[in-house]
Amino acid sequence: MTGGADDHCLSSAFSASGPPHAWKGARMIFMKHLKKSKRPVEGKAKAYQRLRDSAARTDVYEAIRQGLGDTASGRTFPARKVFEELRAKHGIPR
């Protein structure tokens, strides 16, 4: 695929190395292109995969950060206590 507005948008979207919220725009541009053309842009598939991998890592780091915050704030329960309550509620023997 050569020259077109879509190519320029995709190139600029994937060359951006901004924060994770900026990746949503790149992902949306890429998905619109896929729907329209039924094929990925040459050379952009690897960049898109890196984008997806990076977003997945960011999600994991955010989940860990939230979990640590919950623990520090006392918003967690010991797993043993939770399982005991579930067993009692549902009549599951130990």
N, C-alpha and C positions, 0 to 999 in steps of 0.2 A: 504494500500500500504506500503510495507516495503522495506527498504534498497535500493537503487539505486542512481545513480548519480542525477536523477531529485529530489529525496527527499532531498538530501544534498543541492542542489542549492536553492530549495524552502525554506528550513529551514534557510539558511544563508541570503537569500534575505529578509525574513520577520523578522528576528531578528535584522536587521540593523535599527537603529533609526536615520538615517542621514537626510540631508536636502531634500526638496521636489524633487529636480532633481534626487536624488538617487532612488526615488520611482518608476520612470519610468522603470528602469531595473527590479525591483521586479514585477511590473505589467506585463511586457513582459514575464518574466519567468513563471508567474502564467498562463497567457493566453496560452502560448505554451503548458503547461502541460494540461490545460483544453481541448485544441483542440486534443491533442494526446490521452488522456485517456478518454475523454468524461465525466469525473467526477472530482470534486474537491478533493484535498488532504485532508485526514481526519485531522480535527483540524486546518486547514489553512483557512477555509472559513471566520471565525470570524476575523482572523488577516487581511485577504484581505479586508473585509468590513471596518475595522478600518482604513486601509490604504486609501481606497477610501474616507471615511469621512474626514480624515485629509487633503487629497489633495483638497477636495472641500472647506474646510475652508480656506486653503491656497490661493485658487483662489479668494475667497471672500475678504480676507484681501489684496491681491494684487490689486484687482479692487478698493477697498476703498482708498488704498495708491495712486494709479494713479489718482483717482478723486480728492483727496485732493491736489495733486501736480498740476493738471490742474487748479483748483480753485485758488491756490496761484500764479500761473503763468499768470493768466488772460486769459486762453484759454477756458473759458466757457461763455455761453450766458444765460440771464434770460429766463426761460421757457415761460413767458408771451410774450416776443419778438418773440421767435421761433414759438409759436402758431399763433400769429398775421401774421407772414410771410407766414405760411402754409395756413391760411385762405385766405389771399390775392391771393396767387399763384393758389389755387385750387377753388376759388370762393365760399368758404364756409361762409355762413352768421353767424353772431355772435349770 
